[in-house]
C-alpha cells in the first residue's frame, strides 16, 4: 500500500481569511507613466482585439434592431386589431 504524496489538510487549522485574491491583481493598466493594478477579468476584456470588439458591437446593434422591429410589428398588430 502506498502513501499519498500530499498529506490532507489539518482539520483543526484556522481558515485563512482573505478579503481579495492577490493573484487577481497581476495585471496593470499603464497610462501617462502610472501603473494601475486591475483585476484579471478586466484585463481580459481590455486585451480583446479591436476588430473583435467591433464585431461584438455590430452584433449588438443588429440584435437591437431586430428586437425593435419585432416590438414595432407586435405593437402595430395589437393597435390594428
PDB file with SEQRES, HELIX, SHEET and CRYST1 records, atoms N, CA, C and O in Angstrom:
SEQRES   1 A   81  UNK UNK UNK UNK UNK UNK UNK UNK UNK UNK UNK UNK UNK          
SEQRES   2 A   81  UNK UNK UNK UNK UNK UNK UNK UNK UNK UNK UNK UNK UNK          
SEQRES   3 A   81  UNK UNK UNK UNK UNK UNK UNK UNK UNK UNK UNK UNK UNK          
SEQRES   4 A   81  UNK UNK UNK UNK UNK UNK UNK UNK UNK UNK UNK UNK UNK          
SEQRES   5 A   81  UNK UNK UNK UNK UNK UNK UNK UNK UNK UNK UNK UNK UNK          
SEQRES   6 A   81  UNK UNK UNK UNK UNK UNK UNK UNK UNK UNK UNK UNK UNK          
SEQRES   7 A   81  UNK UNK UNK                                                  
HELIX    1 AA1 UNK A   22  UNK A   25  5                                   4    
HELIX    2 AA2 UNK A   40  UNK A   46  1                                   7    
HELIX    3 AA3 UNK A   50  UNK A   80  1                                  31    
SHEET    1 AA1 2 UNK A  27  UNK A  31  0                                        
SHEET    2 AA1 2 UNK A  34  UNK A  38 -1                                        
CRYST1    1.000    1.000    1.000  90.00  90.00  90.00 P 1           1          
ATOM      1  N   UNK A   1       0.841  -1.164   0.000  1.00  0.00           N  
ATOM      2  CA  UNK A   1       0.000   0.000   0.000  1.00  0.00           C  
ATOM      3  C   UNK A   1       0.895   1.239   0.000  1.00  0.00           C  
ATOM      4  O   UNK A   1       1.830   1.334   0.796  1.00  0.00           O  
ATOM      5  N   UNK A   2       0.608   2.184  -0.891  1.00  0.00           N  
ATOM      6  CA  UNK A   2       1.442   3.383  -0.997  1.00  0.00           C  
ATOM      7  C   UNK A   2       0.780   4.537  -0.267  1.00  0.00           C  
ATOM      8  O   UNK A   2      -0.442   4.591  -0.129  1.00  0.00           O  
ATOM      9  N   UNK A   3       1.604   5.452   0.191  1.00  0.00           N  
ATOM     10  CA  UNK A   3       1.121   6.637   0.901  1.00  0.00           C  
ATOM     11  C   UNK A   3       0.915   7.763  -0.113  1.00  0.00           C  
ATOM     12  O   UNK A   3       1.663   7.855  -1.087  1.00  0.00           O  
ATOM     13  N   UNK A   4      -0.083   8.618   0.099  1.00  0.00           N  
ATOM     14  CA  UNK A   4      -0.268   9.738  -0.826  1.00  0.00           C  
ATOM     15  C   UNK A   4       0.892  10.723  -0.729  1.00  0.00           C  
ATOM     16  O   UNK A   4       1.489  10.902   0.333  1.00  0.00           O  
ATOM     17  N   UNK A   5       1.198  11.356  -1.855  1.00  0.00           N  
ATOM     18  CA  UNK A   5       2.314  12.300  -1.902  1.00  0.00           C  
ATOM     19  C   UNK A   5       1.991  13.588  -1.155  1.00  0.00           C  
ATOM     20  O   UNK A   5       2.887  14.241  -0.619  1.00  0.00           O  
ATOM     21  N   UNK A   6       0.719  13.953  -1.119  1.00  0.00           N  
ATOM     22  CA  UNK A   6       0.306  15.192  -0.454  1.00  0.00           C  
ATOM     23  C   UNK A   6      -0.529  14.810   0.757  1.00  0.00           C  
ATOM     24  O   UNK A   6      -1.505  14.069   0.638  1.00  0.00           O  
ATOM     25  N   UNK A   7      -0.149  15.308   1.902  1.00  0.00           N  
ATOM     26  CA  UNK A   7      -0.901  14.985   3.111  1.00  0.00           C  
ATOM     27  C   UNK A   7      -2.184  15.802   3.147  1.00  0.00           C  
ATOM     28  O   UNK A   7      -2.209  16.928   2.651  1.00  0.00           O  
ATOM     29  N   UNK A   8      -3.254  15.255   3.726  1.00  0.00           N  
ATOM     30  CA  UNK A   8      -4.509  16.007   3.802  1.00  0.00           C  
ATOM     31  C   UNK A   8      -4.354  17.198   4.737  1.00  0.00           C  
ATOM     32  O   UNK A   8      -3.502  17.179   5.625  1.00  0.00           O  
ATOM     33  N   UNK A   9      -5.164  18.229   4.551  1.00  0.00           N  
ATOM     34  CA  UNK A   9      -5.044  19.411   5.407  1.00  0.00           C  
ATOM     35  C   UNK A   9      -5.465  19.089   6.838  1.00  0.00           C  
ATOM     36  O   UNK A   9      -6.274  18.193   7.082  1.00  0.00           O  
ATOM     37  N   UNK A  10      -4.906  19.829   7.760  1.00  0.00           N  
ATOM     38  CA  UNK A  10      -5.237  19.662   9.170  1.00  0.00           C  
ATOM     39  C   UNK A  10      -6.655  20.185   9.396  1.00  0.00           C  
ATOM     40  O   UNK A  10      -6.916  21.358   9.130  1.00  0.00           O  
ATOM     41  N   UNK A  11      -7.580  19.347   9.878  1.00  0.00           N  
ATOM     42  CA  UNK A  11      -8.971  19.814  10.025  1.00  0.00           C  
ATOM     43  C   UNK A  11      -9.150  20.868  11.109  1.00  0.00           C  
ATOM     44  O   UNK A  11     -10.162  21.569  11.129  1.00  0.00           O  
ATOM     45  N   UNK A  12      -8.172  20.989  12.014  1.00  0.00           N  
ATOM     46  CA  UNK A  12      -8.310  21.934  13.110  1.00  0.00           C  
ATOM     47  C   UNK A  12      -7.550  23.239  12.879  1.00  0.00           C  
ATOM     48  O   UNK A  12      -7.536  24.113  13.746  1.00  0.00           O  
ATOM     49  N   UNK A  13      -6.925  23.370  11.723  1.00  0.00           N  
ATOM     50  CA  UNK A  13      -6.198  24.607  11.418  1.00  0.00           C  
ATOM     51  C   UNK A  13      -7.202  25.721  11.125  1.00  0.00           C  
ATOM     52  O   UNK A  13      -8.181  25.490  10.415  1.00  0.00           O  
ATOM     53  N   UNK A  14      -6.980  26.917  11.656  1.00  0.00           N  
ATOM     54  CA  UNK A  14      -7.924  28.017  11.375  1.00  0.00           C  
ATOM     55  C   UNK A  14      -7.869  28.402   9.900  1.00  0.00           C  
ATOM     56  O   UNK A  14      -6.807  28.405   9.278  1.00  0.00           O  
ATOM     57  N   UNK A  15      -9.015  28.719   9.373  1.00  0.00           N  
ATOM     58  CA  UNK A  15      -9.099  29.111   7.959  1.00  0.00           C  
ATOM     59  C   UNK A  15      -8.475  30.488   7.781  1.00  0.00           C  
ATOM     60  O   UNK A  15      -8.649  31.376   8.615  1.00  0.00           O  
ATOM     61  N   UNK A  16      -7.749  30.650   6.685  1.00  0.00           N  
ATOM     62  CA  UNK A  16      -7.127  31.936   6.378  1.00  0.00           C  
ATOM     63  C   UNK A  16      -8.160  32.836   5.726  1.00  0.00           C  
ATOM     64  O   UNK A  16      -8.721  32.487   4.688  1.00  0.00           O  
ATOM     65  N   UNK A  17      -8.412  33.973   6.316  1.00  0.00           N  
ATOM     66  CA  UNK A  17      -9.400  34.898   5.775  1.00  0.00           C  
ATOM     67  C   UNK A  17      -8.711  35.844   4.804  1.00  0.00           C  
ATOM     68  O   UNK A  17      -7.738  36.515   5.149  1.00  0.00           O  
ATOM     69  N   UNK A  18      -9.225  35.883   3.605  1.00  0.00           N  
ATOM     70  CA  UNK A  18      -8.653  36.730   2.569  1.00  0.00           C  
ATOM     71  C   UNK A  18      -9.763  37.611   2.026  1.00  0.00           C  
ATOM     72  O   UNK A  18     -10.805  37.110   1.602  1.00  0.00           O  
ATOM     73  N   UNK A  19      -9.548  38.915   2.036  1.00  0.00           N  
ATOM     74  CA  UNK A  19     -10.561  39.835   1.529  1.00  0.00           C  
ATOM     75  C   UNK A  19     -10.621  39.794   0.012  1.00  0.00           C  
ATOM     76  O   UNK A  19     -11.707  39.808  -0.568  1.00  0.00           O  
ATOM     77  N   UNK A  20      -9.481  39.744  -0.626  1.00  0.00           N  
ATOM     78  CA  UNK A  20      -9.418  39.682  -2.085  1.00  0.00           C  
ATOM     79  C   UNK A  20      -8.225  38.823  -2.462  1.00  0.00           C  
ATOM     80  O   UNK A  20      -7.205  38.808  -1.773  1.00  0.00           O  
ATOM     81  N   UNK A  21      -8.369  38.125  -3.546  1.00  0.00           N  
ATOM     82  CA  UNK A  21      -7.286  37.266  -4.006  1.00  0.00           C  
ATOM     83  C   UNK A  21      -6.215  38.130  -4.659  1.00  0.00           C  
ATOM     84  O   UNK A  21      -6.469  38.813  -5.651  1.00  0.00           O  
ATOM     85  N   UNK A  22      -5.011  38.091  -4.087  1.00  0.00           N  
ATOM     86  CA  UNK A  22      -3.932  38.916  -4.613  1.00  0.00           C  
ATOM     87  C   UNK A  22      -3.532  38.494  -6.021  1.00  0.00           C  
ATOM     88  O   UNK A  22      -2.971  39.295  -6.769  1.00  0.00           O  
ATOM     89  N   UNK A  23      -3.815  37.241  -6.391  1.00  0.00           N  
ATOM     90  CA  UNK A  23      -3.471  36.768  -7.726  1.00  0.00           C  
ATOM     91  C   UNK A  23      -4.291  37.417  -8.818  1.00  0.00           C  
ATOM     92  O   UNK A  23      -3.913  37.379  -9.989  1.00  0.00           O  
ATOM     93  N   UNK A  24      -5.422  38.020  -8.442  1.00  0.00           N  
ATOM     94  CA  UNK A  24      -6.264  38.672  -9.436  1.00  0.00           C  
ATOM     95  C   UNK A  24      -5.695  40.010  -9.894  1.00  0.00           C  
ATOM     96  O   UNK A  24      -6.136  40.547 -10.910  1.00  0.00           O  
ATOM     97  N   UNK A  25      -4.727  40.557  -9.167  1.00  0.00           N  
ATOM     98  CA  UNK A  25      -4.199  41.875  -9.494  1.00  0.00           C  
ATOM     99  C   UNK A  25      -2.783  41.784 -10.066  1.00  0.00           C  
ATOM    100  O   UNK A  25      -1.912  42.579  -9.714  1.00  0.00           O  
ATOM    101  N   UNK A  26      -2.562  40.808 -10.952  1.00  0.00           N  
ATOM    102  CA  UNK A  26      -1.266  40.658 -11.596  1.00  0.00           C  
ATOM    103  C   UNK A  26      -1.153  41.521 -12.849  1.00  0.00           C  
ATOM    104  O   UNK A  26      -0.081  41.597 -13.449  1.00  0.00           O  
ATOM    105  N   UNK A  27      -2.230  42.164 -13.247  1.00  0.00           N  
ATOM    106  CA  UNK A  27      -2.246  42.939 -14.479  1.00  0.00           C  
ATOM    107  C   UNK A  27      -2.263  44.422 -14.150  1.00  0.00           C  
ATOM    108  O   UNK A  27      -2.811  44.844 -13.131  1.00  0.00           O  
ATOM    109  N   UNK A  28      -1.652  45.206 -15.033  1.00  0.00           N  
ATOM    110  CA  UNK A  28      -1.575  46.641 -14.815  1.00  0.00           C  
ATOM    111  C   UNK A  28      -2.027  47.376 -16.062  1.00  0.00           C  
ATOM    112  O   UNK A  28      -1.750  46.946 -17.182  1.00  0.00           O  
ATOM    113  N   UNK A  29      -2.718  48.479 -15.867  1.00  0.00           N  
ATOM    114  CA  UNK A  29      -3.130  49.356 -16.949  1.00  0.00           C  
ATOM    115  C   UNK A  29      -2.250  50.582 -16.849  1.00  0.00           C  
ATOM    116  O   UNK A  29      -2.293  51.296 -15.847  1.00  0.00           O  
ATOM    117  N   UNK A  30      -1.452  50.838 -17.874  1.00  0.00           N  
ATOM    118  CA  UNK A  30      -0.471  51.926 -17.843  1.00  0.00           C  
ATOM    119  C   UNK A  30      -0.940  53.081 -18.717  1.00  0.00           C  
ATOM    120  O   UNK A  30      -1.178  52.916 -19.913  1.00  0.00           O  
ATOM    121  N   UNK A  31      -1.066  54.233 -18.109  1.00  0.00           N  
ATOM    122  CA  UNK A  31      -1.403  55.458 -18.833  1.00  0.00           C  
ATOM    123  C   UNK A  31      -0.623  56.602 -18.215  1.00  0.00           C  
ATOM    124  O   UNK A  31      -0.692  56.815 -17.005  1.00  0.00           O  
ATOM    125  N   UNK A  32       0.108  57.333 -19.017  1.00  0.00           N  
ATOM    126  CA  UNK A  32       0.839  58.506 -18.552  1.00  0.00           C  
ATOM    127  C   UNK A  32       1.900  58.200 -17.511  1.00  0.00           C  
ATOM    128  O   UNK A  32       2.147  59.013 -16.620  1.00  0.00           O  
ATOM    129  N   UNK A  33       2.524  57.047 -17.612  1.00  0.00           N  
ATOM    130  CA  UNK A  33       3.569  56.684 -16.678  1.00  0.00           C  
ATOM    131  C   UNK A  33       3.069  56.158 -15.344  1.00  0.00           C  
ATOM    132  O   UNK A  33       3.865  55.919 -14.437  1.00  0.00           O  
ATOM    133  N   UNK A  34       1.760  55.975 -15.211  1.00  0.00           N  
ATOM    134  CA  UNK A  34       1.179  55.468 -13.967  1.00  0.00           C  
ATOM    135  C   UNK A  34       0.675  54.051 -14.218  1.00  0.00           C  
ATOM    136  O   UNK A  34      -0.092  53.817 -15.152  1.00  0.00           O  
ATOM    137  N   UNK A  35       1.105  53.110 -13.387  1.00  0.00           N  
ATOM    138  CA  UNK A  35       0.643  51.734 -13.486  1.00  0.00           C  
ATOM    139  C   UNK A  35      -0.472  51.506 -12.468  1.00  0.00           C  
ATOM    140  O   UNK A  35      -0.255  51.608 -11.261  1.00  0.00           O  
ATOM    141  N   UNK A  36      -1.653  51.201 -12.965  1.00  0.00           N  
ATOM    142  CA  UNK A  36      -2.801  50.972 -12.098  1.00  0.00           C  
ATOM    143  C   UNK A  36      -3.096  49.476 -12.097  1.00  0.00           C  
ATOM    144  O   UNK A  36      -3.341  48.911 -13.163  1.00  0.00           O  
ATOM    145  N   UNK A  37      -3.082  48.809 -10.931  1.00  0.00           N  
ATOM    146  CA  UNK A  37      -3.403  47.385 -10.896  1.00  0.00           C  
ATOM    147  C   UNK A  37      -4.886  47.169 -11.189  1.00  0.00           C  
ATOM    148  O   UNK A  37      -5.747  47.838 -10.616  1.00  0.00           O  
ATOM    149  N   UNK A  38      -5.170  46.237 -12.079  1.00  0.00           N  
ATOM    150  CA  UNK A  38      -6.557  45.928 -12.429  1.00  0.00           C  
ATOM    151  C   UNK A  38      -6.784  44.428 -12.249  1.00  0.00           C  
ATOM    152  O   UNK A  38      -5.840  43.645 -12.359  1.00  0.00           O  
ATOM    153  N   UNK A  39      -8.016  44.019 -11.975  1.00  0.00           N  
ATOM    154  CA  UNK A  39      -8.299  42.595 -11.820  1.00  0.00           C  
ATOM    155  C   UNK A  39      -8.163  41.844 -13.141  1.00  0.00           C  
ATOM    156  O   UNK A  39      -8.203  42.439 -14.217  1.00  0.00           O  
ATOM    157  N   UNK A  40      -8.005  40.539 -13.038  1.00  0.00           N  
ATOM    158  CA  UNK A  40      -7.781  39.714 -14.225  1.00  0.00           C  
ATOM    159  C   UNK A  40      -8.960  39.792 -15.191  1.00  0.00           C  
ATOM    160  O   UNK A  40      -8.750  39.873 -16.402  1.00  0.00           O  
ATOM    161  N   UNK A  41     -10.190  39.771 -14.688  1.00  0.00           N  
ATOM    162  CA  UNK A  41     -11.347  39.780 -15.582  1.00  0.00           C  
ATOM    163  C   UNK A  41     -11.394  41.055 -16.411  1.00  0.00           C  
ATOM    164  O   UNK A  41     -11.801  41.024 -17.573  1.00  0.00           O  
ATOM    165  N   UNK A  42     -10.983  42.178 -15.827  1.00  0.00           N  
ATOM    166  CA  UNK A  42     -10.969  43.430 -16.578  1.00  0.00           C  
ATOM    167  C   UNK A  42      -9.825  43.447 -17.588  1.00  0.00           C  
ATOM    168  O   UNK A  42      -9.967  43.988 -18.685  1.00  0.00           O  
ATOM    169  N   UNK A  43      -8.697  42.856 -17.219  1.00  0.00           N  
ATOM    170  CA  UNK A  43      -7.561  42.787 -18.139  1.00  0.00           C  
ATOM    171  C   UNK A  43      -7.902  41.944 -19.360  1.00  0.00           C  
ATOM    172  O   UNK A  43      -7.467  42.253 -20.470  1.00  0.00           O  
ATOM    173  N   UNK A  44      -8.679  40.880 -19.162  1.00  0.00           N  
ATOM    174  CA  UNK A  44      -9.071  40.050 -20.294  1.00  0.00           C  
ATOM    175  C   UNK A  44     -10.010  40.792 -21.230  1.00  0.00           C  
ATOM    176  O   UNK A  44      -9.981  40.564 -22.439  1.00  0.00           O  
ATOM    177  N   UNK A  45     -10.841  41.673 -20.694  1.00  0.00           N  
ATOM    178  CA  UNK A  45     -11.719  42.480 -21.542  1.00  0.00           C  
ATOM    179  C   UNK A  45     -10.905  43.513 -22.305  1.00  0.00           C  
ATOM    180  O   UNK A  45     -11.149  43.737 -23.491  1.00  0.00           O  
ATOM    181  N   UNK A  46      -9.944  44.145 -21.644  1.00  0.00           N  
ATOM    182  CA  UNK A  46      -9.139  45.193 -22.275  1.00  0.00           C  
ATOM    183  C   UNK A  46      -8.264  44.620 -23.381  1.00  0.00           C  
ATOM    184  O   UNK A  46      -7.979  45.304 -24.363  1.00  0.00           O  
ATOM    185  N   UNK A  47      -7.832  43.361 -23.228  1.00  0.00           N  
ATOM    186  CA  UNK A  47      -6.924  42.758 -24.202  1.00  0.00           C  
ATOM    187  C   UNK A  47      -7.619  42.225 -25.456  1.00  0.00           C  
ATOM    188  O   UNK A  47      -6.956  41.667 -26.330  1.00  0.00           O  
ATOM    189  N   UNK A  48      -8.932  42.386 -25.561  1.00  0.00           N  
ATOM    190  CA  UNK A  48      -9.654  41.914 -26.743  1.00  0.00           C  
ATOM    191  C   UNK A  48      -9.258  42.790 -27.932  1.00  0.00           C  
ATOM    192  O   UNK A  48      -9.264  44.016 -27.823  1.00  0.00           O  
ATOM    193  N   UNK A  49      -8.912  42.171 -29.071  1.00  0.00           N  
ATOM    194  CA  UNK A  49      -8.519  42.960 -30.248  1.00  0.00           C  
ATOM    195  C   UNK A  49      -9.645  43.886 -30.724  1.00  0.00           C  
ATOM    196  O   UNK A  49     -10.826  43.611 -30.509  1.00  0.00           O  
ATOM    197  N   UNK A  50      -9.259  44.973 -31.366  1.00  0.00           N  
ATOM    198  CA  UNK A  50     -10.214  45.997 -31.803  1.00  0.00           C  
ATOM    199  C   UNK A  50     -11.263  45.440 -32.764  1.00  0.00           C  
ATOM    200  O   UNK A  50     -12.438  45.790 -32.653  1.00  0.00           O  
ATOM    201  N   UNK A  51     -10.869  44.590 -33.694  1.00  0.00           N  
ATOM    202  CA  UNK A  51     -11.825  44.043 -34.658  1.00  0.00           C  
ATOM    203  C   UNK A  51     -12.862  43.156 -33.979  1.00  0.00           C  
ATOM    204  O   UNK A  51     -14.025  43.137 -34.381  1.00  0.00           O  
ATOM    205  N   UNK A  52     -12.448  42.427 -32.958  1.00  0.00           N  
ATOM    206  CA  UNK A  52     -13.405  41.584 -32.230  1.00  0.00           C  
ATOM    207  C   UNK A  52     -14.388  42.466 -31.469  1.00  0.00           C  
ATOM    208  O   UNK A  52     -15.582  42.172 -31.417  1.00  0.00           O  
ATOM    209  N   UNK A  53     -13.880  43.557 -30.876  1.00  0.00           N  
ATOM    210  CA  UNK A  53     -14.778  44.497 -30.204  1.00  0.00           C  
ATOM    211  C   UNK A  53     -15.794  45.069 -31.181  1.00  0.00           C  
ATOM    212  O   UNK A  53     -16.974  45.192 -30.854  1.00  0.00           O  
ATOM    213  N   UNK A  54     -15.335  45.421 -32.384  1.00  0.00           N  
ATOM    214  CA  UNK A  54     -16.234  45.963 -33.399  1.00  0.00           C  
ATOM    215  C   UNK A  54     -17.286  44.939 -33.802  1.00  0.00           C  
ATOM    216  O   UNK A  54     -18.456  45.286 -33.964  1.00  0.00           O  
ATOM    217  N   UNK A  55     -16.882  43.677 -33.965  1.00  0.00           N  
ATOM    218  CA  UNK A  55     -17.836  42.627 -34.323  1.00  0.00           C  
ATOM    219  C   UNK A  55     -18.883  42.439 -33.232  1.00  0.00           C  
ATOM    220  O   UNK A  55     -20.064  42.266 -33.533  1.00  0.00           O  
ATOM    221  N   UNK A  56     -18.465  42.471 -31.973  1.00  0.00           N  
ATOM    222  CA  UNK A  56     -19.412  42.322 -30.867  1.00  0.00           C  
ATOM    223  C   UNK A  56     -20.367  43.509 -30.829  1.00  0.00           C  
ATOM    224  O   UNK A  56     -21.565  43.338 -30.602  1.00  0.00           O  
ATOM    225  N   UNK A  57     -19.841  44.711 -31.052  1.00  0.00           N  
ATOM    226  CA  UNK A  57     -20.679  45.911 -31.075  1.00  0.00           C  
ATOM    227  C   UNK A  57     -21.705  45.844 -32.200  1.00  0.00           C  
ATOM    228  O   UNK A  57     -22.878  46.151 -31.987  1.00  0.00           O  
ATOM    229  N   UNK A  58     -21.273  45.444 -33.397  1.00  0.00           N  
ATOM    230  CA  UNK A  58     -22.192  45.359 -34.529  1.00  0.00           C  
ATOM    231  C   UNK A  58     -23.232  44.260 -34.339  1.00  0.00           C  
ATOM    232  O   UNK A  58     -24.380  44.418 -34.754  1.00  0.00           O  
ATOM    233  N   UNK A  59     -22.847  43.158 -33.721  1.00  0.00           N  
ATOM    234  CA  UNK A  59     -23.821  42.104 -33.420  1.00  0.00           C  
ATOM    235  C   UNK A  59     -24.872  42.622 -32.440  1.00  0.00           C  
ATOM    236  O   UNK A  59     -26.051  42.290 -32.564  1.00  0.00           O  
ATOM    237  N   UNK A  60     -24.458  43.421 -31.478  1.00  0.00           N  
ATOM    238  CA  UNK A  60     -25.411  44.024 -30.542  1.00  0.00           C  
ATOM    239  C   UNK A  60     -26.350  45.000 -31.229  1.00  0.00           C  
ATOM    240  O   UNK A  60     -27.542  45.038 -30.924  1.00  0.00           O  
ATOM    241  N   UNK A  61     -25.823  45.786 -32.149  1.00  0.00           N  
ATOM    242  CA  UNK A  61     -26.665  46.724 -32.921  1.00  0.00           C  
ATOM    243  C   UNK A  61     -27.703  45.950 -33.726  1.00  0.00           C  
ATOM    244  O   UNK A  61     -28.883  46.301 -33.705  1.00  0.00           O  
ATOM    245  N   UNK A  62     -27.285  44.908 -34.432  1.00  0.00           N  
ATOM    246  CA  UNK A  62     -28.213  44.115 -35.249  1.00  0.00           C  
ATOM    247  C   UNK A  62     -29.272  43.445 -34.384  1.00  0.00           C  
ATOM    248  O   UNK A  62     -30.449  43.420 -34.745  1.00  0.00           O  
ATOM    249  N   UNK A  63     -28.858  42.904 -33.245  1.00  0.00           N  
ATOM    250  CA  UNK A  63     -29.818  42.267 -32.352  1.00  0.00           C  
ATOM    251  C   UNK A  63     -30.825  43.293 -31.838  1.00  0.00           C  
ATOM    252  O   UNK A  63     -32.022  43.011 -31.781  1.00  0.00           O  
ATOM    253  N   UNK A  64     -30.357  44.463 -31.470  1.00  0.00           N  
ATOM    254  CA  UNK A  64     -31.255  45.517 -31.003  1.00  0.00           C  
ATOM    255  C   UNK A  64     -32.239  45.957 -32.071  1.00  0.00           C  
ATOM    256  O   UNK A  64     -33.408  46.198 -31.773  1.00  0.00           O  
ATOM    257  N   UNK A  65     -31.783  46.063 -33.309  1.00  0.00           N  
ATOM    258  CA  UNK A  65     -32.683  46.448 -34.404  1.00  0.00           C  
ATOM    259  C   UNK A  65     -33.739  45.386 -34.657  1.00  0.00           C  
ATOM    260  O   UNK A  65     -34.897  45.715 -34.915  1.00  0.00           O  
ATOM    261  N   UNK A  66     -33.358  44.118 -34.586  1.00  0.00           N  
ATOM    262  CA  UNK A  66     -34.327  43.036 -34.784  1.00  0.00           C  
ATOM    263  C   UNK A  66     -35.364  43.040 -33.666  1.00  0.00           C  
ATOM    264  O   UNK A  66     -36.558  42.892 -33.927  1.00  0.00           O  
ATOM    265  N   UNK A  67     -34.919  43.206 -32.436  1.00  0.00           N  
ATOM    266  CA  UNK A  67     -35.865  43.258 -31.307  1.00  0.00           C  
ATOM    267  C   UNK A  67     -36.794  44.467 -31.448  1.00  0.00           C  
ATOM    268  O   UNK A  67     -37.992  44.353 -31.186  1.00  0.00           O  
ATOM    269  N   UNK A  68     -36.269  45.602 -31.851  1.00  0.00           N  
ATOM    270  CA  UNK A  68     -37.100  46.793 -32.030  1.00  0.00           C  
ATOM    271  C   UNK A  68     -38.109  46.585 -33.154  1.00  0.00           C  
ATOM    272  O   UNK A  68     -39.259  47.006 -33.022  1.00  0.00           O  
ATOM    273  N   UNK A  69     -37.715  45.950 -34.255  1.00  0.00           N  
ATOM    274  CA  UNK A  69     -38.637  45.696 -35.362  1.00  0.00           C  
ATOM    275  C   UNK A  69     -39.757  44.753 -34.936  1.00  0.00           C  
ATOM    276  O   UNK A  69     -40.921  44.972 -35.275  1.00  0.00           O  
ATOM    277  N   UNK A  70     -39.408  43.713 -34.199  1.00  0.00           N  
ATOM    278  CA  UNK A  70     -40.436  42.778 -33.719  1.00  0.00           C  
ATOM    279  C   UNK A  70     -41.389  43.498 -32.773  1.00  0.00           C  
ATOM    280  O   UNK A  70     -42.601  43.297 -32.848  1.00  0.00           O  
ATOM    281  N   UNK A  71     -40.859  44.331 -31.886  1.00  0.00           N  
ATOM    282  CA  UNK A  71     -41.717  45.072 -30.957  1.00  0.00           C  
ATOM    283  C   UNK A  71     -42.638  46.032 -31.709  1.00  0.00           C  
ATOM    284  O   UNK A  71     -43.804  46.181 -31.341  1.00  0.00           O  
ATOM    285  N   UNK A  72     -42.130  46.683 -32.755  1.00  0.00           N  
ATOM    286  CA  UNK A  72     -42.961  47.596 -33.542  1.00  0.00           C  
ATOM    287  C   UNK A  72     -44.045  46.827 -34.284  1.00  0.00           C  
ATOM    288  O   UNK A  72     -45.191  47.276 -34.328  1.00  0.00           O  
ATOM    289  N   UNK A  73     -43.713  45.679 -34.867  1.00  0.00           N  
ATOM    290  CA  UNK A  73     -44.727  44.884 -35.573  1.00  0.00           C  
ATOM    291  C   UNK A  73     -45.801  44.369 -34.615  1.00  0.00           C  
ATOM    292  O   UNK A  73     -46.987  44.389 -34.941  1.00  0.00           O  
ATOM    293  N   UNK A  74     -45.387  43.910 -33.438  1.00  0.00           N  
ATOM    294  CA  UNK A  74     -46.374  43.449 -32.447  1.00  0.00           C  
ATOM    295  C   UNK A  74     -47.231  44.622 -32.001  1.00  0.00           C  
ATOM    296  O   UNK A  74     -48.440  44.464 -31.827  1.00  0.00           O  
ATOM    297  N   UNK A  75     -46.640  45.791 -31.811  1.00  0.00           N  
ATOM    298  CA  UNK A  75     -47.401  46.965 -31.409  1.00  0.00           C  
ATOM    299  C   UNK A  75     -48.423  47.365 -32.464  1.00  0.00           C  
ATOM    300  O   UNK A  75     -49.565  47.679 -32.128  1.00  0.00           O  
ATOM    301  N   UNK A  76     -48.027  47.357 -33.735  1.00  0.00           N  
ATOM    302  CA  UNK A  76     -48.964  47.686 -34.809  1.00  0.00           C  
ATOM    303  C   UNK A  76     -50.075  46.644 -34.910  1.00  0.00           C  
ATOM    304  O   UNK A  76     -51.233  46.989 -35.149  1.00  0.00           O  
ATOM    305  N   UNK A  77     -49.728  45.382 -34.731  1.00  0.00           N  
ATOM    306  CA  UNK A  77     -50.737  44.319 -34.795  1.00  0.00           C  
ATOM    307  C   UNK A  77     -51.752  44.485 -33.664  1.00  0.00           C  
ATOM    308  O   UNK A  77     -52.955  44.350 -33.890  1.00  0.00           O  
ATOM    309  N   UNK A  78     -51.285  44.775 -32.459  1.00  0.00           N  
ATOM    310  CA  UNK A  78     -52.190  44.955 -31.313  1.00  0.00           C  
ATOM    311  C   UNK A  78     -53.052  46.210 -31.521  1.00  0.00           C  
ATOM    312  O   UNK A  78     -54.247  46.196 -31.226  1.00  0.00           O  
ATOM    313  N   UNK A  79     -52.451  47.282 -32.024  1.00  0.00           N  
ATOM    314  CA  UNK A  79     -53.197  48.518 -32.225  1.00  0.00           C  
ATOM    315  C   UNK A  79     -54.224  48.387 -33.351  1.00  0.00           C  
ATOM    316  O   UNK A  79     -55.304  48.972 -33.272  1.00  0.00           O  
ATOM    317  N   UNK A  80     -53.901  47.635 -34.380  1.00  0.00           N  
ATOM    318  CA  UNK A  80     -54.792  47.492 -35.533  1.00  0.00           C  
ATOM    319  C   UNK A  80     -55.968  46.570 -35.190  1.00  0.00           C  
ATOM    320  O   UNK A  80     -57.089  46.781 -35.654  1.00  0.00           O  
ATOM    321  N   UNK A  81     -55.697  45.540 -34.366  1.00  0.00           N  
ATOM    322  CA  UNK A  81     -56.700  44.503 -34.109  1.00  0.00           C  
ATOM    323  C   UNK A  81     -57.637  44.872 -33.047  1.00  0.00           C  
ATOM    324  O   UNK A  81     -58.536  44.098 -32.720  1.00  0.00           O  
TER     325      UNK A  81                                                      
END                                                                             
